[in-house]
Amino acid sequence: MKKNKKNAAPRTCPECGGKMVKIVYGEPNAELMEAAERGEIILGGCCVVVDEDGDIVAPKWGCVNCDNRFKLWHSKLKTKRYLTA
């Protein structure tokens, strides 16, 4: 599994090999609803928790196949792994 660029979604799910897409938070408009229906994004809901630094404390990527959601990409690990949120 490779990460194409910083903050980009990994290509495949480490659990099932399915397609990984970005999770979008907030109230969706029609365009986002259509993108979710096409499997291009996952809608994460309207409420988001942030930490004391203002960083979102929620999954950033999700698998459209098995619905697993992931928060972090650890490039420092020998075998690049995802941590589930």
Summary of the structure (lengths in Angstrom):
residues: 85
radius of gyration: 13.1
end to end distance: 18.6
largest distance: 41.5
contacts: 201
relative contact order: 0.24
helix: 9%
strand: 32%
